[in-house]
């Protein structure tokens, strides 16, 4: 569904990211018990290091994508 939202907004496709390369997100601790989705947050470089950066220019597109996803989920 997230992929379709992204395509509908003209933001391109969304591909799953290797979970072994992700940080210790909260969803990691409950994923065996509930459905969830991770990776809706900011984009940047140097994740979880002293050199971590956040690309503020991505916030508008990511916010739109997340809002539309939530809207579609509650209308489902």
Residue pairs with C-beta under 8 A, 6 or more apart in sequence:
1 69
1 72
1 73
2 14
2 37
2 40
2 65
2 69
3 13
3 14
3 15
5 65
5 68
5 69
5 72
6 12
6 13
6 14
6 65
7 13
8 68
9 61
9 64
9 65
9 68
11 61
11 65
17 39
19 28
22 28
22 38
22 39
23 47
23 48
25 38
27 36
27 37
27 38
28 38
30 36
40 62
40 65
40 66
40 69
41 62
42 54
42 55
42 58
42 59
42 62
43 54
43 55
43 58
43 62
44 52
44 53
44 54
44 55
45 51
45 52
45 53
46 52
46 53
